[in-house]
Amino acid sequence: MSLLLAALAALALVGINEAGFRQSTRALADIDEAQKGRSVVNQILQNMLDAETGQRGYLLTGEASYRQPYDTAIKEVDGNLATLRQLYTERPAEMAQIAELSKHVLRKVAEMDMSVRLRQDGKEDAWKFVITTDVGREEMEAIRATALQLVKVSNKTLHDGQTQVLRSLQLARIGTAVVALAALIAFFLYLRQTHALRSIGERQQEALQRERNALEDEVRERTASLAELATHLQDVRETERGYLARELHDELGSLLTAAKLDVARLKSRLAESPDATTRLQHLTELLNSGIALKRRIIEDLRPSSLSNLGLVASLEILGREFAERSGLQVEMALEPVTLDESRQLTIYRMVQESLTNIGKYAEAGEATIVMKNYENHVIVEVSDNGKGFDTQRMRPSTHGLAGMRHRVEAARGKLTISSTPGRGTRLSAMLPVVKPA
């Protein structure tokens, strides 16, 4: 609406200015023509007066010097009459008055020329008679009257032109005022529309911000719930592992041990039967393998060394067993730390999972386990010289790393994964030390 009003105001201003310009141009042309016409008419009157003065001087003195103004004025009057006709060519009324003026001028010129010739020929009585007649005076009065009418016409044209210019100026002034008012109205409408659009935009932004905040709160709540659930599942998993390890140790361990003792007694009684002895020896080996498998399973489920020997010894055992199974060289630099049981288990599982990944995917020749004890936190690093990977393209479905990260963050720590293709991988966990109250 404001744009349309501004466009209409601009078009109106252009139209008003164009119309005023054309009217003013015509009025100025008329004024110029009227001024020239009045000047020419006055010049014709002056020519006739000069001619009449020169004629009388010549008639009274007979000297040629007095005739010169007369001759000059007579020559100029013809040119002025031609100029006057050219100015009023397209005005029939003025042309009629000019024709009347020309007629009287010619008669006056003829009267003066006759008296001048008679004086020149020495006919005193004749030129004096011509002067005593009223013909010259009447023609001069007619010239003055006709010239006065032309001057009045010129004055009227001047007045009309000035009036037209003034009217054009007033029209332009009014038009400018109207356009300025329309521009102010358009500007007001534009400001109001802009304010309305800004208000709408602000309300939309506020609504979007509220929705975004609500979504962020919901995501935060869901994330916290999932983190709590994952932590709970890990705790349940560790609890179940501990229960299963105890059951295997107590029940299965006692059964296997009792079976091994029975086999030993049978072996002592059947010493005379080589075949039975061989079979009992084979059974003893199977029982020993079962007991060893039971121990490995129990250690995997719940490392007994962690509660019996401490974190450093448990990590050393874990590193040596991994080196024996995988054939990799494992370097360890472990400083004693003071942590609660939960964080010790977190470090143990993190190192255990890291070594498992190295054995499965790294294609490495050696691995390093480092644990450093600082005043208020502990740093644990597991690195290898394997093939590495691009951390930017790490799949979200990498559950081992995701579980490891969640376990460390659940203990209020931070896990950092650094890897470059062809240059190995390093996992670094920082865990705070919670001092007893």
Secondary structure as GFF3:
##gff-version 3
##sequence-region A 1 437
A	DSSP	alpha_helix	2	61	.	.	.	ID=ss1
A	DSSP	alpha_helix	64	87	.	.	.	ID=ss2
A	DSSP	alpha_helix	92	120	.	.	.	ID=ss3
A	DSSP	alpha_helix	124	132	.	.	.	ID=ss4
A	DSSP	alpha_helix	135	247	.	.	.	ID=ss5
A	DSSP	pi_helix	248	252	.	.	.	ID=ss6
A	DSSP	alpha_helix	253	269	.	.	.	ID=ss7
A	DSSP	alpha_helix	274	301	.	.	.	ID=ss8
A	DSSP	alpha_helix	304	308	.	.	.	ID=ss9
A	DSSP	alpha_helix	311	326	.	.	.	ID=ss10
A	DSSP	beta_strand	329	334	.	.	.	ID=ss11
A	DSSP	alpha_helix	341	357	.	.	.	ID=ss12
A	DSSP	pi_helix	358	362	.	.	.	ID=ss13
A	DSSP	beta_strand	366	373	.	.	.	ID=ss14
A	DSSP	beta_strand	377	384	.	.	.	ID=ss15
A	DSSP	three_ten_helix	391	393	.	.	.	ID=ss16
A	DSSP	alpha_helix	399	410	.	.	.	ID=ss17
A	DSSP	beta_strand	414	419	.	.	.	ID=ss18
A	DSSP	beta_strand	425	432	.	.	.	ID=ss19
###
